[in-house]
Amino acid sequence: MIEKPKIGVYVCHCGINIASTVDVETVEEYALKLPNVEVARTYSYMCSDPGQALIKEDIKEHGLNRIIVASCSPRMHETTFRKAIQEAGLNPYFLEMANIREQCSWVHQDMEEATAKAKKLVTASVAKVRLLEALESTEVDAEPAALIIGAGIAGIQAALDIADAGFKTYLVEKTPSVGGRMAQLDKTFPTLDCSACILTPKMVDCASHPNIELLTYSEVEEINGFIGNFDVRVRKKARYVDFEKCTGCGDCAKECRVADRFPSEFDEGMGKRSAIYLPFPQAVPAKYTIDPEQCLYLTRGKCGKEPKCQEVCGADAINFEQEDEYVEFKVGAIIVATGFDPFDPSRKPEYGYDDYPNVITGMEMERLVSASGPTGGKVLINNGKEEIEPKEVAFIKCVGSRDESVGNEYCSRVCCMYTAKQAHLIREKLPDANIRIYYMDVRAFGKGYEEFYDRVRRENVRYIRGNPSEIFKRGNKLVVKAEDTLTSTPLEDEVDLVVLGVGLEPRAEMRQVMDLLRLSQSGDRFFLEAHPKLRPVDTATEGVFLAGCCQGPKDIPDTVAQAKGAASSAMIPLARGSVTIDAQVAEVNEATCRGCGFCVEICPYSAIEMVTVNRFGHEIEVAKVNEALCKGCGSCSPACLSDSIQPKSFRDRQILPQIAALGAMK
Amino acid sequence: MSANYEPNIVAFLCNWCSYAGADLAGTSRVQYPSNVQIIRVMCTGRVNPLYVVNALQQGADGVLVSGCHPGDCHYMEGNYFARRRLGMLKDLLEFAGVDPRRFHMSWVSASEGHKWKEVVEKTVEDAREAGPFEGFRRRQIDW
C-alpha cells in the first residue's frame, strides 16, 4: 500500500545568508501551493536544535512522511536532517534538500532572480521527494587494522597512536628507512631541539612495536574495497640483502667496489654513498640495501671475481637472487602520509642554482649544519681552490612559494622559520659572518615563533625586505641583485654563500596515490580534505584520511597534531568494529532484466553478477547487485536496455520528475 | 527572439566534483547568472543521455552535464562512460538539428569554484545566442 505523500517544506533563513537574497516568505507561500505539500515554514536556522524540533513536531502532528529542507548544500547538512527525521520516526531517506544557499543566495545578488531560482529548486525537490523510497542501511564488520602510507613523522606518529590503542598497523615506506624529511633536519625551530634526538626514539618504537608491521622499501600496488574492508597489496622491493641475516655492520658498504661513488639522498647529494648502503646511521631498520641501478653485479652481471659485499659479509646476507615479494592484507582504515617534495630551484634559473655550487637549498643547508652531515657540521664552501668558511651569507625566502610564475600561489609555512633557525645556527658556528635574509613578509605565526624571530634579529641577522631578481657571479663572489623596498634602494650585494629558502610542493608521484585511493587535489595540488575546516583529515573516500604535508605545507607540530587527528578518526571504524554501508545502491528489477550482462561489464567495482533464476520452469539469467560492493554511482543504469537496473534514490522515476519540473518553469 | 529571453538551463552535476565545485563557488561568493538549475546525481555515469533529450523536450533551452576531470572520477570510470555516451549524444543532437550550443559537458573539480562560474557563463551565453528552444515537440509531463 503506497502512502499518499504528505510533504513538509522548511525554508531556512540561515541568519541573513539566505534571507538577504532570497525572499524566504515568498518561497514558503509558493511551496504551500505545490502538490502534496501539507506544511511549509521558514526558520532562522533550520539546523539548530529548535529548527530540527520544528520539523520533528510537524512530522508527529501533521503526519508528514516526506521532508524538504531548503537551506545549505546537502554536502553540509544532509546527515543532520536525516538523523532528525529518523528521530521523529521517519525513514531517513525520505529527505530531499534544496540547495538555496551555496548554489543560490551566495551566487546571485538580485533578490527577484534568486527567489525565482529558489522556487524552482524547491519545486524540483517536491517533484523528487514524493517518489523517494524507504531505505535501510546495513552494517558490515570492519577489519580492526590500519594501513599507513609513508613513514615520515606524520606516518610514524599515526602508526604509534593506532598501534598503542591495540590495533594492527601496517606502516608502508617507499625508501629503505623510516624517518622521512624530519630525519634530515638538524635542529628544529623554535626550540632548537635536535631533530634526530626527538625522532629516532619514535622510529625505533615503530620497529619494535608488537602491533606495527613495518614494510620499508615497499610500495602499495593495489587497494580495493571500502571503509572497514580494504584489500591491500604491497610490493616489497628486493633489497638483495637477507633482511633476517643482515646485522647492519656496514662492512659491505666499505668494501663495495663502487664505494662512496653515488650521491646520498639523505645528504641531499652533498655526501656520497656506496651501491650497497644504509641511508643514514640511525636508519630503521638498520639493514643494508643494494641499489639495483648502481650495483656493478646487478647492472653488468659482473663485479670482479666475486662481488666484494658478498665476500666480506660475515653473516652471508647478500642475496643477488632475491626477487620482489608481494604481501596482501586487509585493513579497515587508511592514512595517507606521503609528505612533500622540496621545491626544485632549477625552475627559477635567475637564482643560478644549477650554475653556482655556492647557491644551495634550505634542505642542503640542513645537512651542512648537521653534525651527522657531510662536513661534520662545519659550514664550508668551496671557493674554487679550497674549503673555506663563508664570510658573507645571504638567505632568500619564498623561493617557489607565493610565486605564480612557478604555479605556487600558496605560502609554504615553514621557510620563514627555517631560514631564521639556519641563520641562528650559522651565527653560532660563524660569529663573525655577515648574515642577511631577503624576505617579502615574515610570518612567525606559531607558538614561540615570533619570539624566536626576535631573538634571531637581535643576533645581528639583517632582514632586508626585497625579493632578489637575480644572482650572478663577479670574481669569486656571488652577487645578489635586489631592491630594498623599505628604502627603495637598489642593491648589488656581494656574498659567498646563498641559501634558497625553498618551499614545499606536492610529491611528484602523488598521482599514483591518487589513483590508488580515488583522492582529489585542491587548487594548490596537495590532497583535498573533505572539508577545509570541519573535516580537515578526512577525504571524500570514506575510511581514507590525510596526515602531514601531503595535505598542505605544515611544520612539525602541526604535522604531528594532524597525524594524531587522522589516527583518532581512522580508529573510529576499527573501535566500533563495524561500518554502515550506504543504502543508496543499485537494484535490479528481476522481472524486466533481460540478462544481457551489460551492467556486469560496466560496473567498476565488479559489484554485479549474473545469477540463474527459475521463471515458469525456465532457467534464465538475470543480474544481481552485491550491495556491499556497490557504491551507488549508477553508471550501470544508462547501459541497461530495459531500464531494469536503477540506483536507489536516483532512479529514473525520481530524476525525470525533477527534469520535468525544472523544464516547465521558464 | 524576445528581448527579455532568459534561457532555462538544466544541469546534471556529480556529487563529488562538480556539485562540490559549485558549492565552493558559493562559499567563495562567486557571482554568476541564475539560469542554471542543478540536479545532483552521484556520478555523471548515472546521467542517461535520454535525460538530456528529455530536458529539451520538457522546456529546457540548454543542458549542461558536469563531472570530475577524466581520470579523477570518484567511482574510477563513471565519467569515462559519461564522456562516451554524451559525446555520442552531442553528435546525434546536432544530426537531429539541435544547435550544438544547447548542450555542454564540462569537467569541474571540487576545488574549481571559479571554473564553475566560467562554465555557467559560457553555457548561459551559448543558450542565449541559440535562442528559445522550439525544436522538439513539447512533451510536457505532468509530474
Interface residues (C-beta under 8 A of the other chain):
Chain A: S73 P74 R75 M76 N99 R101 E102 Q103 C104 W106 V107 H108 Q109 D110 E113 A114 A116 K117 K120 L121 A124 A127 M514 D515 R518 S520 Q521 S522 G523 L528 A540 T541 Q584 I602 P604 Y605 K631 G632 C633 G634 S635 S637 P638 A639 P647 F650 D652 I655 L656 P657 Q658 I659 A660 A661 L662 G663 A664 M665 K666
Chain B: N8 V10 N15 W16 C17 Y19 A20 A22 D23 L24 A25 G26 T27 R29 V30 Q31 Y32 S34 Q37 I38 I39 R40 V41 M42 C43 G45 R46 V47 N48 P49 L50 Y51 N54 A55 Q57 Q58 G59 A60 C68 G71 D72 C73 H74 Y75 M76 E77 G78 F81 R85 S109 A110 S111 E112 K117 Q140 I141 D142 W143
